[in-house]
Amino acid sequence: KREELMGKDIRLCIVEASSVGSGRAIEAGDVVRVDYTGYKIGPDDCPVEELTDIETTMILNSEAFVDMKDTLVTVGEGLVEPALEMGIRFMKEGLSGLIYSHSKFGFGINGLLAKTGSSGFAVSPKTCLMYRVHIREVINSTELTKSLQFLIETEKKTLGN
């Protein structure tokens, strides 16, 4: 079942719950240690709500435009795509899920340019996206150590570039 987070434009499908983890809900300001991989679904008019399990599997077996492991994301800071952040916000520690997004909550009309040295787009304008996400850990902002705060600031620079 795909839960609607922003009408049919952003949907979340929990696919696996790990036996590890407290299952703590994520709140604004929390730091989330997350793995995520992003895939292109198709143009804006792609019927995300109608994707079959077979089509979803085909997308997950296609080339990813991003693959981030053990990444720190502070919920509410807007340093990742809106759909990804909203999907993370509605998950819990230890869960894995799929986040489906209309392009306006991904890279919109601008798309995502390919990395320096490459030409063209990594994600074309007006492309719907899907993210495979695993929430490793949720850290309340009041529990942050100085070394973890330093790592978060470093991660912000990485995500911002």
Protein Blocks (a to p, Z undefined) as FASTA:
>chain_A
ZZdfbljlbccddfbdcfedjhiacdehiacddddddddfbdfklcfklpcfklmmmmmm
mccfbdcehiacdehklpacfklmmmmmmmcehiacdddddfklmnmmnopaddehiacj
fbdghiacddddddfbdcdfklpcfklmmmmmmmmmmmmZZ
